[in-house]
Every structure is written in C-alpha cells, then in structure tokens.
C-alpha cells in the first residue's frame, strides 16, 4: 500500500496519528473490548484497510515498548508506521511526538526522558510546552492533541502563554476533536488574527485517540494529507501548506474525466512517456525542450481546434515540423462517471483519432465525447482571444454548464434550413402550376362555344380514341427517359473504377480486413454491371412490347378511326374547326389534372409554412433558454472572480453571418443595407418583419435608397428566411480591477487594458469557471506580473482540487507557490526532447526541487543573490 514511486505525483493519503496499542491505559482501554493483543491488532488493521488508511502513528502515553507488535502487524499489511509517544507538558498539555518510520525504540525511549517523562509512567512531565519543541529535535513532529478539550492546548494555556505557544515557529499542526464547542480563543487562533498571527498558517487536523477500531470510521479518527511519498518529511511538508495539502474531510473520488498519461512515438519527443497529475502538473524546461509540443500534441490527439487565427497557424506548424510524418500521440483518459473506465486516444499524423476502451476495443466516438470539453490554450492564445467578446462569452458558458455547441439549437437550425429549401422548391412548383393554369379560362371558353353548337357529342368518340393513342406515345417517352438515365449511369464508368481497385499486398497488417473490403467492392462492381445490363435490356423489351401493342391497337381500331375521320371531314365542310376543339379538349383534360396537382402543391406549401412557424417558435425558445443561461453565467463569473473581474452582457457587434447572407442574395452595391446591418441596435427579426408586413417602411426606418429597398423586395422570401434563421451568439464586456490589492477597486474595460492585462482577466475567469481539464502553454508570457501571485496562483491553489490543470511555465510562482502535485522538467539534445533524469515528481521531492531551482531561478547561487539583494 505504501510503495509509492518517488517520481510520482503527490496524492491524498489518509492517516491516523494517535493510534494506541493494546497495552494503552485510559478511558477506553483496548483490553476491555478485546481479550488478546493479536485480536485487537487484527481488528485494527482490518479497519485501516477498510477505511483506506495508509499510515498510522502509534503514540502511547510516555511509552514505546508496547507498540512493537502492532507496528509489525501494520507494516506486514502495507501500512506505514510512524513510531512515537504522547507527552504531557508541565502545564498539562497533551502533545503527540512522532518520529520517522524505522526510528529505534532505544532512541525514542531516550527522547521520552529528554522530553521530561518517565517511560511507562503516566502523568505530566517536567518540561514546558515551549521547551518541549526545543528538546524534541528537528526529526520529530509535534502535534498538540485534542487541543479544544480541557486537557488540550486551548484549555490548559491562557494569555501570553497561549499566544507564545500558538506562534511557536516549529508548531505546524494542532489536533482538534470535531463536534465540540469552540474553545474561548479558538476562532482567533484558526484565523491567525491578532496576537496569534503567524508567518505561515497552522494546520488543523483530526487525530483523536484510537483505542477501538470503530473510531477509524468516525470523523475525528483521521485526516488526509497530500504526499508524494509516505514519510515524515513529506508529512511535514504537507502541514506547511494546509490550504492545499491537508483536509479533515474525505477529498473523495473526482467526477468527470482526467488525462492520466501522454505517450509519443516518433517526432521530437520520440519514446517519451509522461504521467500527469489529477490536479496541477507543471512542465518546465529551457526553450526548445518540447513544452509547447506537449500542449499542442494533447490538442492534436483530442482533436480540439485552436480558437485564434494565430493559434491555428502555430498549431499547424507544430504538427507539420515538430510532430512530423509518421509520429503518433497517445493520450490515456480516466473517466469516473457515469461509470469508471479508461479510454485510450491514439492519433497518427495525417489521420483521425482512434478511441479504444479499457479492454482494447475500438469504439466509434470522438475524443471529446470521452473527456467532455477539455479547454486548451496555446502560447499567446488567451491574449489573442481577449479581442473577441463572442469567444470570451463562449468561454464563460462553462459557468452555466453549457457545451461549445447546444445540440437542441443546432438541430432546430438544421430543420429550419431543410424547411427553407423544401419550401422554396414547393413554392416554385406552385408557381409553375399557376402559370400553366392561366390558360384554363381561354381554353374553357373555346370548348364551350363548340359545345353550344352541338359538335361535342359528334366529336366524343374522336376525342376518346385520340386520348387512347396518346397513352402509347406517353408510355414510350417514359421508357426512353429511363433508358437515358441508365445510359448516363453507365457513362460514369463506375464499374471500371471498381475493377481497377488494387488488391492488398500479401503480408500487410490485418490482411483479412483489406481482403474483405476488396471483396465488397468487387461484389458491388459486378452488381452494377449486371444491373445496368439488365435495365437496358428491360427498357428495350418494354419499348418493343409497347410498339407492338400500339400496332395491335391501331389494327383493332381501324374502322372506328375511319368513322372518326368521316366525322371530322363533315364538320370541316360545315365550317367548324374540329382540330381546335380536340386540341382544347386535350389541354383541358391535362389542366384538370394540373388543377388537382396545384391543390396538393398549395397544401404542401401551407403545411411547410406552418412547420416553419413552429420551428421559429422553437428557435426563439432555445434562444431565450440559452440567453437566460448566459446571464446566469455572467453573474456566476463575476461572483467567482471575487471582485478582480467584472463581466457584463454586451451586444454582439460581429455581423459576419448576416453580411454573408446579404452578399449571397443582394447583388451590386448594398452600402446602406450593410450600414443598417452593422448598427448597434440592428435586429434581424425586426428587419424581416418590416420587409414582410410593410416593405415601404424599409426606406425610412433603415435610411435606404429606393434602389436598395427594391433589392430587398426582389431578394424575396429566401433572403428573409435565411436572415431569420441566424442566431448571433451572446457577447460580454469584461472589466479588470487594476488597483493595488489594498486600495479601492479601479475597473478598466478589456479594450482599455494592455495585452498582459487582457490575458490576465481571461485567465482569472478561466480559473474560476468549469471543472473540465484546463491546459495552458506558458500563461505568464502574457500576464501582468502583479497578478501572477495575487490572482493566478491563489486561484490555482483553490481550483486544482476540483479541476485538472496542466501548465507549461518559466515562472517559479506557478509550480512552487501553486504547490504542484507533479512537475515535469524537460531537456533537449540531438534534436530530441526528453525528461531530465529525476526531474519528474512532486515539487516536494528533493531532486525535483534542485532541478526547478536551476531552471526557474537560475541556480542556487542566483537565488541566494536575489535573496541578499532583497534583504530577506
């Protein structure tokens, strides 16, 4: 359980620091509940394993000898053991004195005497609280136990004695028991205010007496410490940073997804494998060692597009020149919800990402479906985006839990586009039918004159036979149209293309998959060839059949047709024009069918128009929903920024989508219309409504010329419909507090800030927002130095417990004061980058500290020189 790699990231360790052995005598003597020491030890170890306690300190009153069997059993179970004892000062204050693992019993026994006690004898010692710290030595860790009860530090000491004790520089932590009323001055001590002010805050932990295994499951029995290695030196390091490395509440398993590891094959970082912390990972190194390559490679593997124009260009250059042809990036992602799983995303240059699950099955999902909106910003990208209020608003959408694209809004937009195209086609069909039906009154009047003259009955048989003959002509036309379509398909030479498919070479990887693909294409080619041949043969047969049947019909109706010709000649002799009647009659018959088609077309148009009204209502509903969420995001962003940044809604003045529609539908000069579109108060919905209901008002309302008003009218519904579909995204106005920390706030708008201040404002917002992973390449390059500690580092310390942060940096403040769980130091040589030996681990690892000092501080001598110049 305690075998942790010294090069691993720091992570949470649960520890119980006041465990009592079987021989302990007190209010809850273990021998009362357990008949033997092995039984007690076994139950205690089982409880430790059940509660995932990885370290214990065994601290009997002024005694160590009776702890040996319990210590041995715990180590056998993989639990680290810190030996020690519980001292009682001359004032009666109980203090845990804890030593490094492996400290001999003889040394601890000697220290009992040094600290004023008698081994094995309970009661107060002869040494005061203050002197106890001087006598215990640097190796030991001293923690006043249950300080908030009567026998504790806050109960036994008062006045200056208490003030001196609390401000003792060697005092790192105080044990308090939960659920009890606060001691008289406990709140002041916890805040470090007044006479209890310290250079570094005290850690307040839970370390109640454990005389019964059941205590380990209770809140007071243990605490959590963030360690890279379970030893006393690392425990002390954690207690020096209580806000990020100590908690009395279970930090719990993280939700969401975290990037666990990145691997490289080929390219500048060939064969490099890098672990990543769930919390803060900082990547350091000189220029050209591969820091930016790591960030852009994660972006490449996860297929996260850069946001800024310059960022896109830089990313493309990196993929082409640094990652290089044939290189492969692999990113391992751990997901905790809705169910724990591990996914591997592998992407080769010039290929799409491939996602596999924990057992190696390839799954058809995008990397962002796995990790859900990771945020990645390349070098200077934040500063570039600071000039785009719409992009800033999109970033802030995380506060409202919104994704980059709203699925429901996108679906409605798609349906509206489909509706617009279908409605245009339906209206065009209706217009064609209306054009044809314009002849109907004239033809009907012409036919009515013949009917009134009594010729209709005499021509009825002629009319019927003529219609029957036309059926054969129409049937032949259909067959010839089919033949032409099949011949066009054959002319595409698709079967030839399929036949030219080159078979895979023997010995290729996964040859069976290529052979199956080739088989599918061969089968398709054969089906296409045989299908074309069969269709042409069927067309020939149909034409022959129809021609033959037409001849048979003519033979069968020869007599009737002769009689009809006699009728036509007689009518001609009487002064009528029977051919015009027959022509009008045939046309009317066709138009009667057209009239029925027109009714169906009109119904379709009306149905599509009704659908459009509903879709526009749905669209407006989505817009309102998203705008409400946007306003909530703005409020939350301002609140989360804690007064450093203020965010307000603003009008989106980017009119690109509207102007694109204008250019598509309105030809020639359209300066006045463009000016109207670019006005701050322009509303597309109002413009469309005016154009439809009162076109003449366009001229005065939008200051247009007559010619440009006509252009809008001529552009028609297609133009207006496309305009009403556009949803312009929300935008924000950002203000940064530029006043020194202790002075009254002074806010400046983003557009009035320097480049560094702009980037600072955005990073402050990012560090206050979502819980998805955040990856930034050298954020300090564009930041205002005054804000790096005051704003950025403080937020990093608070945020990293909720959000995975990966940052490359040259600034010591970020990994050191940000208390990085994992630091990766890079170097380069022979055109390749790699981690420095012993340069991957927590910032509290000695080898990592030395390397960080060399890279970030210029070496130990430079650090000391600066310390000397500053005078501290």
HUGI-V333320 format. One record per residue. SS is DSSP state (A for helix, B for strand, O for the rest). PHI is phi in whole degrees, -180 to 180 (none if undefined). Layout:
((SS | PHI) (SS | PHI))
//
This chain:
((O | none) (O | -99) (O | -77) (O | -112) (O | -65) (O | -65) (O | -95) (O | -90) (O | -73) (O | -69) (B | -147) (B | -73) (B | -126) (B | -92) (B | -137) (B | -112) (B | -106) (B | -143) (B | -90) (O | -105) (O | -77) (O | -61) (O | -81) (O | -58) (O | -117) (O | -177) (O | -64) (O | -128) (O | -62) (A | -58) (A | -67) (A | -71) (A | -94) (O | -125) (O | -82) (O | -149) (A | -64) (A | -59) (A | -63) (A | -64) (A | -61) (A | -63) (A | -67) (A | -66) (A | -65) (A | -61) (A | -67) (A | -60) (A | -67) (A | -63) (O | -90) (O | 58) (B | -89) (B | -102) (B | -148) (B | -135) (B | -113) (B | -99) (B | -135) (B | -80) (B | -64) (O | 46) (B | -147) (O | -133) (A | -60) (A | -78) (A | -96) (A | -65) (A | -66) (A | -65) (A | -62) (A | -64) (A | -63) (A | -66) (A | -63) (A | -61) (O | -86) (O | 88) (O | -101) (B | -72) (B | -124) (B | -104) (B | -78) (B | 173) (B | -154) (B | -106) (B | -96) (B | -127) (O | -72) (O | -63) (O | -85) (O | 94) (O | -84) (B | -86) (B | -134) (B | -81) (B | -116) (B | -117) (O | -117) (O | -61) (O | -57) (O | 90) (O | -62) (O | -70) (A | -66) (A | -66) (A | -65) (A | -67) (A | -62) (A | -64) (A | -68) (A | -59) (A | -67) (A | -61) (O | -86) (O | 96) (O | -113) (O | -117) (O | -53) (O | 85) (O | -109) (O | -75) (O | 114) (O | -72) (O | -91) (O | -102) (O | -109) (O | -73) (A | -58) (A | -64) (A | -71) (A | -58) (A | -67) (A | -69) (A | -83) (A | -69) (O | 87) (O | -74) (O | -71) (O | -85) (B | -113) (B | -109) (B | -132) (B | -58) (O | -89) (O | 28) (O | -66) (O | -95) (O | -108) (O | -59) (O | -89) (O | -96) (A | -57) (A | -75) (A | -91) (A | -84) (O | -108) (O | -138) (A | 56) (A | -65) (A | -59) (A | -67) (A | -62) (A | -65) (A | -65) (A | -67) (O | -92) (O | -57) (O | -59) (O | -79) (O | -78) (O | -106) (B | -147) (B | -131) (B | -89) (O | -125) (O | -96) (O | -73) (O | 82) (O | -108) (O | -62) (O | -67) (O | -67) (O | -49) (O | -118) (A | -64) (A | -62) (A | -63) (A | -65) (A | -63) (A | -80) (O | 68) (O | -104) (A | 60) (A | -69) (A | -100) (O | -65) (O | -129) (O | -67) (O | -131) (O | -69) (O | -77) (B | -92) (B | -107) (B | -123) (O | -105) (O | -151) (O | -71) (O | -57) (B | -109) (O | -112) (O | -144) (A | -54) (A | -63) (A | -63) (A | -65) (A | -88) (O | -91) (A | -58) (A | -82) (A | -80) (O | -156) (B | -140) (B | -114) (B | -131) (B | -89) (B | -132) (O | -94) (O | -149) (O | -86) (O | -149) (A | -69) (A | -62) (A | -69) (A | -64) (A | -63) (A | -58) (A | -64) (A | -67) (O | -80) (O | -130) (A | -64) (A | -70) (A | -116) (A | -123) (B | -136) (B | -152) (O | -99) (O | -112) (O | -57) (O | -64) (O | 71) (O | -79) (O | -74) (O | -91) (O | 73) (B | -121) (B | -137) (B | -83) (B | -92) (B | -160) (B | -131) (B | -128) (B | -125) (B | -126) (O | 81) (O | 78) (O | -63) (O | -107) (O | -53) (O | 71) (O | -82) (B | -125) (B | -121) (B | -77) (O | -132) (O | -75) (O | -71) (O | -113) (B | -107) (B | -111) (B | -115) (B | -114) (B | -123) (B | 154) (O | -68) (O | -67) (O | 81) (O | -96) (O | 111) (A | -62) (A | -66) (A | -60) (A | -64) (A | -61) (A | -71) (A | -71) (A | -63) (A | -59) (A | -63) (A | -64) (A | -84) (O | 60) (O | -102) (O | -70) (O | -63) (O | -94) (O | -90) (A | -62) (A | -66) (A | -64) (A | -64) (A | -65) (A | -65) (A | -63) (A | -62) (A | -63) (A | -64) (A | -62) (A | -75) (A | -102) (A | -101) (A | -71) (O | 83) (O | -63) (O | 83) (O | -73) (B | -131) (B | -113) (B | -121) (B | -122) (B | -101) (B | -121) (B | -98) (B | -117) (O | -102) (O | -139) (O | -71) (O | -144) (O | -61) (B | -163) (B | -126) (B | -119) (B | -117) (B | -108) (B | -124) (B | -139) (B | -95) (O | -57) (O | 64) (O | -140) (O | -89) (O | -64) (B | -121) (B | -110) (B | -123) (O | -89) (O | -64) (O | -100) (O | 93) (O | -79) (B | -74) (B | -121) (O | -90) (O | -136) (O | -81) (A | -56) (A | -71) (A | -71) (A | -82) (A | -97) (O | 61) (O | 65) (O | -61) (B | -110) (B | -128) (B | -130) (O | -76) (O | -61) (O | 70) (A | -67) (A | -62) (A | -63) (A | -67) (A | -72) (O | -61) (O | -89) (O | -120) (A | -65) (A | -71) (A | -64) (A | -62) (A | -63) (A | -63) (A | -61) (A | -72) (A | -59) (A | -60) (A | -60) (A | -95) (O | 73) (O | -86) (O | -92) (O | -56) (O | -125) (O | -85) (A | -62) (A | -66) (A | -64) (A | -62) (A | -63) (A | -66) (A | -59) (A | -62) (A | -65) (A | -67) (A | -63) (A | -62) (A | -62) (A | -62) (A | -65) (A | -68) (A | -66) (A | -62) (A | -63) (A | -65) (A | -67) (A | -65) (A | -64) (A | -64) (A | -64) (A | -62) (A | -65) (A | -63) (A | -64) (A | -67) (A | -74) (O | -64) (O | -81) (A | -58) (A | -60) (A | -64) (A | -65) (A | -66) (A | -64) (A | -63) (A | -67) (A | -61) (A | -63) (A | -69) (A | -64) (A | -65) (O | -81) (O | 82) (A | -86) (A | -62) (A | -66) (A | -67) (A | -98) (A | -58) (A | -65) (A | -62) (A | -63) (A | -66) (A | -66) (A | -63) (A | -65) (A | -64) (A | -65) (A | -64) (A | -60) (A | -66) (A | -62) (A | -64) (A | -63) (A | -63) (A | -64) (A | -60) (A | -61) (A | -67) (A | -66) (A | -63) (A | -61) (A | -63) (A | -64) (A | -66) (A | -66) (A | -65) (A | -62) (A | -65) (A | -67) (O | -70) (O | 59) (A | -64) (A | -66) (A | -66) (A | -61) (A | -67) (A | -69) (O | -84) (O | -61) (O | -80) (O | -65) (O | -70) (O | -73) (O | -59) (O | 89) (O | -69) (O | -60) (O | 52) (A | -56) (A | -59) (A | -67) (A | -68) (A | -64) (A | -65) (A | -63) (A | -62) (A | -62) (A | -64) (A | -68) (A | -63) (A | -62) (A | -65) (A | -63) (A | -64) (A | -63) (A | -68) (A | -62) (A | -66) (A | -66) (A | -62) (A | -61) (A | -65) (A | -67) (A | -64) (A | -64) (A | -65) (A | -67) (A | -61) (A | -63) (A | -62) (A | -65) (A | -62) (A | -64) (A | -65) (A | -63) (A | -65) (A | -68) (A | -63) (A | -66) (A | -62) (A | -62) (A | -63) (A | -65) (A | -71) (O | -111) (A | -60) (A | -63) (A | -62) (A | -70) (A | -63) (A | -61) (A | -63) (A | -62) (A | -64) (A | -63) (A | -64) (A | -66) (A | -64) (A | -63) (A | -65) (A | -66) (O | -83) (O | 100) (O | -89) (O | -120) (A | -61) (A | -64) (A | -68) (A | -64) (A | -62) (A | -64) (A | -65) (A | -64) (A | -62) (A | -63) (A | -64) (A | -60) (A | -64) (A | -70) (A | -61) (A | -66) (A | -62) (A | -61) (A | -66) (A | -64) (A | -65) (A | -63) (A | -67) (A | -65) (A | -63) (A | -64) (A | -65) (A | -60) (A | -63) (A | -65) (A | -66) (A | -64) (A | -66) (A | -61) (A | -66) (A | -59) (A | -65) (A | -64) (A | -65) (A | -63) (A | -64) (A | -60) (A | -64) (A | -63) (A | -65) (A | -60) (A | -65) (A | -61) (A | -68) (A | -70) (A | -62) (A | -64) (A | -62) (A | -62) (A | -64) (A | -63) (A | -62) (A | -64) (A | -67) (A | -63) (A | -64) (A | -65) (A | -68) (O | -74) (O | 63) (O | 93) (O | -73) (B | -134) (B | -119) (B | -119) (B | -133) (B | -64) (B | -143) (O | -72) (O | -81) (O | -93) (O | -82) (O | -107) (A | -50) (A | -59) (A | -67) (A | -69) (A | -63) (A | -65) (A | -61) (A | -63) (A | -69) (A | -107) (O | -120) (O | -83) (O | 73) (O | -73) (O | -141) (A | -61) (A | -67) (A | -65) (A | -60) (A | -60) (A | -62) (A | -64) (A | -84) (O | -63) (O | -61) (O | -95) (O | -63) (O | -126) (A | -62) (A | -63) (A | -67) (A | -62) (A | -64) (A | -63) (A | -65) (A | -62) (A | -85) (A | -94) (O | -151) (O | -55) (O | -65) (A | -77) (A | -58) (A | -60) (A | -80) (A | -69) (O | -117) (O | 56) (O | -104) (O | -81) (A | -60) (A | -64) (A | -76) (A | -64) (A | -64) (A | -62) (A | -66) (A | -63) (A | -67) (A | -64) (A | 74) (A | -66) (A | -57) (A | -65) (A | -67) (A | -66) (A | -67) (A | -63) (A | -72) (A | -81) (O | -74) (O | -112) (O | -75) (O | -68) (O | -70) (B | -131) (B | -132) (B | -111) (B | -115) (B | -126) (B | -113) (B | -77) (O | -101) (O | -75) (O | -54) (O | -57) (O | -87) (O | -100) (O | -63) (O | -64) (O | -133) (B | -97) (B | -128) (B | -68) (A | -54) (A | -69) (A | -99) (O | -96) (O | -71) (A | -57) (A | -65) (A | -69) (A | -58) (A | -63) (A | -61) (A | -59) (A | -68) (A | -67) (A | -59) (A | -69) (A | -60) (O | -76) (O | -110) (O | -99) (O | -72) (O | -111) (O | -77) (O | -57) (B | -125) (B | -125) (B | -135) (B | -95) (O | 48) (A | -61) (A | -68) (A | -58) (A | -113) (O | -95) (O | -74) (A | -55) (A | -61) (A | -94) (A | -60) (A | -84) (A | -58) (A | -105) (A | -78) (A | -62) (A | -61) (A | -70) (A | -59) (A | -62) (A | -79) (A | -82) (O | -65) (O | -71) (O | -107) (O | -138) (O | -73) (B | -122) (B | -128) (B | -136) (B | -92) (O | -161) (O | -111) (O | -103) (A | -64) (A | -60) (A | -70) (A | -76) (A | -82) (A | -76) (O | -75) (O | 58) (O | -63) (O | -70) (B | -145) (B | -121) (B | -118) (B | -103) (B | -111) (B | -139) (B | -138) (B | -173) (O | 54) (O | 65) (B | -137) (B | -102) (B | -164) (B | -69) (B | -69) (B | -55) (B | 61) (B | -107) (B | -124) (B | 168) (O | -71) (O | -65) (O | -90) (O | -84) (A | -59) (A | -65) (A | -68) (A | -60) (A | -64) (A | -67) (A | -62) (A | -63) (A | -65) (A | -79) (A | -93) (A | -109) (O | 83) (O | 102) (A | -63) (A | -63) (A | -63) (A | -62) (A | -67) (A | -63) (A | -65) (A | -60) (A | -65) (A | -64) (A | -77) (O | 87) (O | -153))
//
